[in-house]
Amino acid sequence: MIPLHYDLHLHSCLSPCGDNESTPGNIVGMAVIKGLDVIALTDHNTCKNCKAAMAIGEAYGITVIPGMELTTSEEVHVLCLFYNLEDAMKFDAFIEPRILDIPNNPKAFGDQFLCNEDDEVVGSFPKLLISATDISFDKVYDYVSEYHGVMIPAHIDKNSFSLMSNLGFVPPDSHFDCFELADMSNLHKLQNANEYLKGCNVITDSDAHYIQNINEPINTLYAESNSIKDVLDSLITHKTL
């Protein structure tokens, strides 16, 4: 097992709340400058900038995991990470028609820019990506698993758009193996209140919408290698982080 500095919750210029300067190339470049080994691109309800980020990451020598921050029907945010781009894009196609049919208003919510592998803006996404989907939290694990992905409830200690703030508890029929905290100092309090969490791995990420907010190399996970497979396997293996 080797130590890997990570940040697995990053938004690009495709997320309307993200900075237009957060192109895939700028995200990857900043992660390299900061000394990270592995990152994940997790735009709201879409994986459409992952192809560009992964290609640029390969050129820079950093692992980029394709992902999405899904918004459930209860407005709970869930990170969905995938072993390969093909499965990520199939999941993207599954999710797109399940986003509420609300057009984006760039002046009100922000732009939603699509980028190519040369880090050029080539278009924009028309529906508002920060809308909820029609997928309930209790269905996420099954849907993500169909596309060979890993489900990670996002920033569950936040007071909005989180498992604890929106549902108030961990459903007893949950199946996830890893969860994310915004603040690791909340770990023991949450575990003491929710027995299920004691058996899970835990990560903490920047949730960066601006490239300067990408984490420094302060968080470490352990995996057999820096490959996407080994990193994701480490997240779903009991207590490997």
C-alpha positions as CSV (number, residue, x, y, z in Angstrom):
1,M,0.0,0.0,0.0
2,I,1.3,3.5,-0.9
3,P,0.2,6.9,0.5
4,L,-1.7,9.1,-2.0
5,H,-2.6,12.7,-1.5
6,Y,-6.1,13.3,-2.8
7,D,-9.0,15.6,-3.4
8,L,-12.0,13.7,-4.7
9,H,-14.6,16.5,-4.8
10,L,-13.9,19.2,-7.4
11,H,-16.1,21.3,-9.6
12,S,-15.3,22.7,-13.1
13,C,-16.7,25.5,-15.1
14,L,-19.6,23.2,-16.0
15,S,-21.1,23.5,-12.5
16,P,-23.0,26.8,-12.5
17,C,-21.7,27.6,-9.1
18,G,-18.1,27.0,-10.3
19,D,-15.7,29.6,-11.5
20,N,-15.3,30.0,-15.3
21,E,-11.6,29.8,-14.7
22,S,-12.0,26.3,-13.4
23,T,-11.5,24.6,-16.7
24,P,-10.3,21.0,-16.7
25,G,-6.8,22.0,-17.6
26,N,-6.6,24.6,-14.8
27,I,-7.9,22.2,-12.3
28,V,-5.4,19.5,-13.2
29,G,-2.6,22.0,-13.4
30,M,-3.4,23.4,-10.0
31,A,-3.6,19.9,-8.5
32,V,-0.2,19.1,-9.9
33,I,1.3,22.3,-8.6
34,K,-0.1,21.6,-5.1
35,G,1.4,18.1,-5.2
36,L,-1.7,15.9,-5.3
37,D,-1.6,12.3,-6.6
38,V,-5.2,11.7,-7.4
39,I,-8.3,13.9,-7.9
40,A,-11.9,13.4,-9.0
41,L,-13.9,15.8,-11.1
42,T,-17.5,15.8,-9.7
43,D,-19.6,18.4,-11.3
44,H,-23.3,18.7,-10.3
45,N,-25.4,16.0,-12.0
46,T,-23.0,15.6,-15.0
47,C,-19.7,13.9,-16.0
48,K,-19.4,15.8,-19.3
49,N,-16.1,17.5,-18.5
50,C,-14.5,14.4,-17.3
51,K,-13.1,13.2,-20.6
52,A,-11.1,16.4,-21.0
53,A,-9.9,16.3,-17.4
54,M,-8.8,12.7,-17.7
55,A,-6.9,13.4,-21.0
56,I,-5.1,16.4,-19.5
57,G,-4.4,14.4,-16.3
58,E,-2.8,11.7,-18.2
59,A,-0.5,14.2,-19.9
60,Y,0.4,15.7,-16.6
61,G,0.9,12.4,-14.8
62,I,-1.9,12.7,-12.3
63,T,-4.8,10.3,-11.8
64,V,-8.2,11.9,-12.6
65,I,-11.2,9.9,-11.5
66,P,-14.4,10.5,-13.5
67,G,-17.3,11.4,-11.3
68,M,-20.4,13.4,-10.5
69,E,-22.0,15.1,-7.5
70,L,-25.6,13.8,-7.8
71,T,-28.5,15.7,-6.2
72,T,-31.2,13.3,-5.1
73,S,-34.9,14.1,-5.0
74,E,-34.5,15.0,-1.3
75,E,-31.6,17.4,-2.4
76,V,-29.0,15.2,-0.7
77,H,-25.6,15.5,-2.5
78,V,-23.9,12.2,-3.3
79,L,-20.5,11.7,-4.9
80,C,-20.6,9.0,-7.6
81,L,-17.1,7.9,-8.8
82,F,-16.5,5.5,-11.6
83,Y,-13.7,3.1,-12.6
84,N,-13.6,4.3,-16.2
85,L,-14.9,7.0,-18.5
86,E,-17.3,4.7,-20.4
87,D,-19.3,3.8,-17.3
88,A,-19.3,7.4,-16.1
89,M,-20.7,8.6,-19.4
90,K,-23.3,5.9,-19.4
91,F,-24.4,7.0,-16.0
92,D,-24.4,10.6,-17.2
93,A,-26.8,9.6,-20.0
94,F,-29.0,7.9,-17.4
95,I,-29.1,10.9,-15.1
96,E,-29.6,13.7,-17.7
97,P,-33.3,13.1,-18.4
98,R,-33.9,12.8,-14.6
99,I,-32.7,16.3,-13.9
100,L,-35.6,18.7,-13.3
101,D,-36.4,20.4,-16.6
102,I,-35.4,23.9,-15.6
103,P,-33.4,25.9,-18.1
104,N,-30.2,27.5,-16.8
105,N,-30.1,31.3,-16.4
106,P,-26.4,32.2,-16.6
107,K,-27.0,35.7,-15.2
108,A,-28.7,34.2,-12.1
109,F,-26.9,31.0,-11.6
110,G,-23.7,31.1,-13.6
111,D,-22.4,29.6,-16.8
112,Q,-22.2,25.9,-17.5
113,F,-19.3,25.5,-19.9
114,L,-18.3,22.3,-21.7
115,C,-14.6,21.9,-22.5
116,N,-12.6,19.8,-24.9
117,E,-9.3,18.0,-24.4
118,D,-7.5,21.2,-25.5
119,D,-9.1,23.0,-22.6
120,E,-11.2,25.1,-24.9
121,V,-14.9,26.0,-24.2
122,V,-16.9,24.3,-26.9
123,G,-20.5,24.9,-25.6
124,S,-22.7,25.0,-22.6
125,F,-25.3,22.8,-21.0
126,P,-28.9,24.1,-21.2
127,K,-30.6,22.6,-18.2
128,L,-29.8,23.9,-14.7
129,L,-27.4,21.4,-13.3
130,I,-27.9,22.3,-9.6
131,S,-31.5,21.2,-9.8
132,A,-32.6,18.0,-8.1
133,T,-33.1,14.7,-9.9
134,D,-36.0,12.4,-9.5
135,I,-33.8,9.7,-7.9
136,S,-34.3,9.2,-4.2
137,F,-31.4,8.6,-1.8
138,D,-32.4,5.0,-1.2
139,K,-32.1,4.2,-4.9
140,V,-28.6,5.8,-5.5
141,Y,-26.5,2.8,-4.5
142,D,-28.3,0.4,-6.8
143,Y,-28.2,2.8,-9.8
144,V,-24.5,3.6,-9.3
145,S,-23.7,0.0,-8.8
146,E,-25.3,-0.8,-12.2
147,Y,-22.6,1.3,-13.7
148,H,-19.8,-0.2,-11.6
149,G,-19.5,3.0,-9.6
150,V,-18.8,3.9,-6.0
151,M,-21.4,5.9,-4.0
152,I,-20.1,8.4,-1.3
153,P,-22.6,10.6,0.5
154,A,-21.1,14.0,0.3
155,H,-20.2,16.4,3.2
156,I,-22.7,14.7,5.5
157,D,-21.8,17.1,8.3
158,K,-22.9,20.2,6.4
159,N,-26.1,22.0,7.4
160,S,-27.5,21.9,3.8
161,F,-27.6,19.5,0.9
162,S,-26.4,16.6,3.1
163,L,-27.6,13.3,4.3
164,M,-27.8,14.4,7.9
165,S,-29.3,17.9,7.3
166,N,-31.9,16.7,4.8
167,L,-32.8,13.3,6.0
168,G,-31.6,13.6,9.6
169,F,-30.4,10.0,9.9
170,V,-28.6,7.2,8.0
171,P,-31.3,4.9,6.5
172,P,-31.0,1.5,8.0
173,D,-31.0,-0.2,4.6
174,S,-28.0,1.8,3.4
175,H,-25.2,0.1,1.5
176,F,-22.5,2.7,1.0
177,D,-19.0,1.9,2.3
178,C,-17.5,5.4,2.4
179,F,-18.7,8.8,3.3
180,E,-17.3,12.3,3.1
181,L,-17.0,14.9,5.8
182,A,-16.4,18.6,5.4
183,D,-14.7,18.8,8.8
184,M,-13.0,15.6,10.2
185,S,-13.4,16.9,13.7
186,N,-17.1,15.9,13.4
187,L,-16.3,12.3,12.8
188,H,-16.6,10.8,16.3
189,K,-19.8,12.7,17.1
190,L,-21.5,11.4,13.9
191,Q,-20.2,7.9,14.4
192,N,-21.5,7.8,18.0
193,A,-24.9,8.9,16.8
194,N,-25.0,6.6,13.8
195,E,-23.8,3.1,14.3
196,Y,-23.7,2.4,10.5
197,L,-20.9,5.0,10.0
198,K,-18.6,3.1,12.3
199,G,-18.1,0.4,9.6
200,C,-17.4,2.9,6.8
201,N,-14.3,4.6,5.5
202,V,-14.3,8.4,5.5
203,I,-12.7,11.0,3.3
204,T,-12.6,14.8,3.4
205,D,-12.3,17.0,0.4
206,S,-12.2,20.6,-0.7
207,D,-15.5,20.7,-2.7
208,A,-13.6,23.3,-4.6
209,H,-15.5,25.5,-7.0
210,Y,-12.4,27.8,-7.5
211,I,-9.0,26.4,-8.4
212,Q,-7.3,28.2,-5.6
213,N,-9.5,26.3,-3.1
214,I,-8.2,22.8,-4.2
215,N,-6.7,21.1,-1.2
216,E,-3.0,21.2,-0.4
217,P,-1.5,17.7,0.0
218,I,-2.9,17.4,3.5
219,N,-5.2,14.3,3.2
220,T,-3.9,10.9,2.5
221,L,-5.4,7.6,1.5
222,Y,-3.6,4.3,1.0
223,A,-4.0,2.1,-2.1
224,E,-2.0,-0.6,-4.0
225,S,-1.2,2.0,-6.6
226,N,-2.4,5.3,-8.0
227,S,-4.6,3.7,-10.6
228,I,-8.3,4.5,-10.6
229,K,-9.2,0.9,-9.8
230,D,-6.9,0.7,-6.8
231,V,-8.0,4.0,-5.4
232,L,-11.7,3.2,-5.7
233,D,-11.1,-0.3,-4.3
234,S,-9.5,1.3,-1.3
235,L,-12.6,3.4,-0.7
236,I,-14.9,0.4,-0.5
237,T,-12.5,-1.9,1.4
238,H,-13.2,-1.9,5.2
239,K,-11.1,0.6,7.0
240,T,-8.2,1.1,4.5
241,L,-8.0,4.9,4.7
